[in-house]
Amino acid sequence: MDAGTDILLFYSKSKDLPAGTHVPGRLYQEHTDDPEHYLQLNAIPNWRRVLSNFHVFDFTIEVAPDTVLTFRTIEHGFHYFKIKIADPSRAFEFALESGSKLSKGDGLDARRARKIVVLSEQDLKTWEQQRDHVLEMLATCRYTQDPLSKQVLLATQDAQLWHIVSRSTPVRFEFLERLRDKLRA
């Protein structure tokens, strides 16, 4: 992580705290020279959870010409597109239109089901070529359809956005930073 640059961390399991208690710049490895620069962000309850791919907000996306599906989380859509490469019928279980228990669950449920179909080596190569584009597409749909998500993302100003998971290395979500720039324009 770059020294001197504002860095905000987020994660799906942040504590459920009231607005004003998730002060930007106070977490280990987080940095800001001026926490007051993020007063608007700090006023939003659970803003760290909202930035996560597990945040629940039903959004739609065109998955094929004349086919629009609804996903509860970005995580649901992500695994839909990945599994669709090998088994479109199993992938459909991630969409609310399927009526499946999986489709109605949260982001953690979607993550747990990520291996309901094992991708071949060729499928994995195909997925690697598509993955970043799919993630940006899904994020664009959710952040443009959910006013709260958009508000939170814009309130991060110009900070780097890093996703953390316990016992793992933080991952910079540059696709969210690019989307934030597009939403401002």
Secondary structure, 3 states (H helix, E strand, C coil): CCCCCCEEEECCCCCCCCCCCCCCCCCCCCECCCHHHHHHHHCCCCHHHHCCCCCCCCEEEEEECCEEEEECCHHHHHHHHHHHCCCHHHHHHHCHHHCCCHHHCCHHHHHHCCCCCCCCHHHHHHHHHHHHHHHHHHHHHHHHHCHHHHHHHHHCCCCEEEECCCCCCCEECHHHHHHHHHHHC
